[in-house]
């Protein structure tokens, strides 16, 4: 329902196609996936005419702005809060397992493959190689998965799935730099959705960044992630901003140079800001949709 509402209120003057499929998690699943195999045809077919490529227009704005209800708490520690509060940082992180924006099915993200271990409950993940963290924090490896899980499973964690992880997962074993095993206590159908992007919980963060200074405060940048946007700045109670990473991201290249989440608690304020082009996208009440669509 949230995604449908977002789609219906997009202004006609903006090119927001990369942002449609992600709902409150924003841009963390909007690109096509290159890991899905395509079955080869069993017989040769006549070549179909090739359509001329359609030129993609340039975005008309540098910064796209989402008007959103402010989170219950602002923070720069992704493992210490759960949804919906942790959506404020979700765009700069990625997950072991992604979500197909059309079917809702699981797709590879930072894990390229996964399977159930012979014990019937534990899970083995093979990790994508060559993925870099924002800034100078190196390459994503198994130690970052283990660290992120330990952070979420800590007793002081407020993450929405922390109690589930503490109950289900005994430990995360590092097999090598690009392979881990979640040794689980029980078989739980809720565990995989919690691990995957759908749960918006396992936002994978840099262990090296954490080791350098511990948990960041609001005066510090968040712990580095691997997403297509990186942290730019924030003004508490007003907004948080991200910028496109200055390199070719392994999964996607965003259309917009910057992304801002602007905190607007009142639905009337979000609607007015939408109609006056102060923001470009928002969630508004159903009874306000006709006005937003007709004006947009």
N, C-alpha and C positions, 0 to 999 in steps of 0.2 A: 504493500500500500504506500509506503514511504517513497519508493522509487517511482511508482506511477504518479504520485503527487508532484515529485520533483520534475518529472518529464513534462507535465502539463503546464508548469508555470515558467518554463524557460523563456526568456525574452527572445524575440525573433531576430534581434540584431547581433546575437552572440553565437559563436561556434562552440557549443558545449558538449559535442558528441563524446569526447573522452571521459566526461564526468557523469554520464547518465546512469551507468550500471552499478554504481558503488554505494548509493544511499548515504547513510551517515558515516560510513567508512571512507567516503570520498574516493580518492584515486587509486586505491590499493588493488583494484581488480579490473581495471577498465581496458587493458590491452588484450590483443589476441594472443593465444598461447602457441608457442612454437614446438612444444613437446608432444603434441597429440599426433600420433602417426596417421598417415593417410593411406588407406588400402589401395594397392595397385590394381588396375583393371585387369581382368583375365583375358580380354581380347583387345586388339588394337582398335581404336575408334578414329573416324575421320576427324581431322582437326577442325575445331569450331572457329568461326571468325573471332578475332580478338578485338574487343571493344577498345576504343581509344581511351587512355587514362583520363580520369576527370581531375582537373586541377583543383587542389584544395585551397580555398581562399585563406588569406592570412587573418588571424584573429584581429578584431578591431580594438581590443584592449590589451594592455600588458598584464594587468592584474585582474583576475576574476574573483569576485567577492560573494561569499555565502553569508546570508543572514541567518543566524542560529540562536536558539535559546542557550544561554550561558550554562556551562557545566556546573555541577554542584560544587566542584572544587577545581581550581586551576593547579596544574602541577607539571613537572618536567621529568617525572619518573614513571615510565610506561608500565612497569610491573607492579605498581602499587595501587592501581585503581582498575575498575572494570567498566564495562559498558553501562550506560552511555557516556560516562565521564571521559573514558580513554579515547573516544573518537576525536578529541581535540588534537591528538598527536598521531592518529592512525595513518595519515597520508605519508608520513616519513618512514614508516616501517613496513616490513613484509612478513609473511607467514611461511611456515613449512609447506602448508597445503592451501592452495587458492580455491576460489569458487567461480565457476562459470557464471557470468552475469545473465545468461539466457536460461540455461537449464537448472542452475543451482547446484550442479554436480561438482565433485572434487576435481581439481586439476593441479598439476605440479606448479609449485612456486619456488621457494628456496629448497625444497626437497624435490628431487627429480623422480623418485620412486619410493614406494613404501610397501611393506607386507607384514603379515602376522607371523610371529615366531612360532617354532614348533610347540611351545608350551600353551599355545592357543590364546594367550592374553597379551603378551608383550609385542611391541611394534618396532620394526627396524626401518630407519629412514636413511636413504642415500642423498647426500647434499650436493647442491649445485656448486660447481667450481668457478672461480674467477669473479665472484660477486664482491664488489668493494663497498666498504662502509663510507659514509659521508666524512668529509675532512680527511685527515691523515691517519685514520684508525685501522687501516689495513684491510685484509680480505676476510670475508665471512667464513668461519669454520665451525667444527663441532663444538669447540669450547664455548662459542657464543650461544649455542642451543642449550648446553648444560647450564651455563650461567643464567640465562633467561628463565629457565624452568626453576632453578633454585631461588631466584628472586621472587617469582610468582608464588612459589610454594612456601615461602617464609611465613612464620606465624603472624608477623605484623602486616602482611599484604592485605590490601582491601580489594584486590582483583576479584571480579565476580566469580571466576572459576577456581580460585585458590583452594577452597575446601575440597572441590572435586579432584583437583590434581593431588592434594595431600592424601586423599583417600585412595585414589586409584593407582598412583605412580609411586613405586618404591624408590627408584633412582633412574638417572639418565647416564648410561655408559657410553664413553667415547671409544669407538672402535678404531678410528683413524681420523684424520683431519676432515674427512667428508663422509663420515658414516657414524650414526648413533643408534643406540637401542634404548627404548623406553621400557624398562623392566616394570611391569604392572602387577598389581596385587590381584585384580579381578578383571573379568571381562565386562565392560561397561559400554553400552551403546552410546552413551553421552560423551565419552572421552574424545572420540575422533572429531565431532563437531566443535568441541572446546579447543582442540589443538589447531584446527583449521581456521581459515579466515572468518568463517561464519561466526565463530565465538568471540572475535575481536579481543582476544585475551593474550595469546602467545605472540606479542609484538617483539620480534627478535632484535636484540640490542647488542652493542659492542661490549664485550668483556674488557677489552683493553682500555676503552674509555672509562668504564666503571673503575677499573683498577687504578687509573691515574688520579682519581679524585673522589671516588665514592658516589653516593647518590647526589644528583644536582638539586639545587634549590631553584626557585623561580628567577633568581638573579643570574643563573648559569644557563647555558644551552642544554637542551635535553640530551640524553645519551644517544650516541650516533646510531642511525638506522641505515637501511639499504634501499629505501623507497625512491621513486622518481623525483620527489621533492625533498629538500632539506630545510631545516629550521632557519628562519631569517631573523625575526624579532617578535616581541609581544609587548602589549601594554595591558597590564592587568585590568580586568573588568571591561575592557573594550575590544581587544582583538588579539589574534595570533596569526603570524604570517610565515609563509614558506616560499622558497624560491626553487626553480628548476635546477637540478644538479648540473654542474658545468662540464659534464662528460656524457658520452653515449651510455645511457642506462641499459642494462642487459635486457629489460623487459619492454620498455616503452619510452617514448619521448613525448612529454606533455606539450599541448599546444600553447599553453600560457606560461609566461616567464615567472609570474608570481601567483600565489593563491592565498587569499585572506579569509579567515573565519571571523566574522564580526558578531559580537554578542548582542543580540536584540531580543529581550525577553517577551515583549508585548507583541501579540500577533498583529495588532493595528500598526505598530511601528514597522514591522517587517513588511507589511503590505505597502505602506506609504513609501518606504525606502525602495521597494521593488518598482513601484509605479513611477518614481522620480529618478530611476537609474542610479541610485546611490549604492544599491546592491544588484546582483545579477541573478541570484538564485536563492530560494528560501522554501520553507515549509509553512504553509498557511492553512487556515481552516477551510473546510470544504465549501462553506457558504461564501467565501471570498474568491473562490476560483474563477467564477464567470467574469468578475471585474478585472482580475489579473490577466486572464487570457485575452479578453476583448481589448484591453489597453495595450498589452504587450505586443 
